[in-house]
C-alpha cells in the first residue's frame, strides 16, 4: 500500500482547518480519504464538491440509489473503503 503524508485535524491550520471543520463527521473526526488531500487543500475542496454533486445534485436517481451504485462499483473494483 502506498504511503501518503497527511496532516491530522489537530495539526491543520488556515484553509485546511476550515475545510476539515466543514467536512468533519458529527464527532469531529475527519475521514482518512479526506486527509490524503492535506498537502493540497484545493484538491480536498474539489473532492468534496464532486461528492456533493454526485450524491446530492439533481438526478433521476434517489440518493439511496446513488449510494448503492457507489458501494457496488467499489465492491467490483476491490475497494475496501
N, C-alpha and C positions, 0 to 999 in steps of 0.2 A: 504494500500500500504506500502511496505517496505521502510525504510529509509536507505540510503547508504551514508556514508560520502564521500564527493568528495573534490577535490581541483580545483578551477577555474583556467582558463588560466592566470589570472593576478597574482595568487599566486604560480604558478608552477615554479619549478626550475629543473636544471640538465636534466636528461634523460626524465622526464615527460614533461618539457617545450619543449624539442626538438621534442618529439612525437606530442604534441599539435600543434606545428608550422607546422609539416609535414602534419597532417591530419585536419587542420583547414579549415573552409569554406572560400570562397572568401573574406568575410567581416572580417575575423579573429576570428570569433566565433567558439567554439568547441561544437559539439552536446553533449547533456547530456548523450546519450547512450555511448559515449566515456569517459565522465568524471567519470562514475561509476567505471572505472578501475584505477582511480587516485592513489590509495594506492598500486597498483601493476602494474607498468609500463610495465612489461613483458607481462602481461595479455592484456593490450591495444595493444601492438605490435602484439600479436597473433590474437586478434580480427580483427585488420585491415588487417593482412596478409590473414586470412581466407576470409574476404570480398573481397579483391582484387582478390584472386584466384577464388572465386565463380562467381564473376561478370565479371572480365576481363580476366581470364585464358582461355586456349584453350577449346573449346566446340563446339558441333554441333549446339547449340542454340545461337542465337544472344544475344547481351547484353540486348536489349529491351525485348526479350522473357524471359530471366533470371530475369530481374527486375519485369516483370508482374507475374511470378511464385512466387517470393518473396512476392509481395503485396498480392496475393491470399492466400498464406499459412498463412501470418499474419492475414488476414481477417478471415479465417477459425478458426484460433487459438484464435481469440478475441483480438489480439494485436493492440493497437491503435497507435503504433509508426509508 
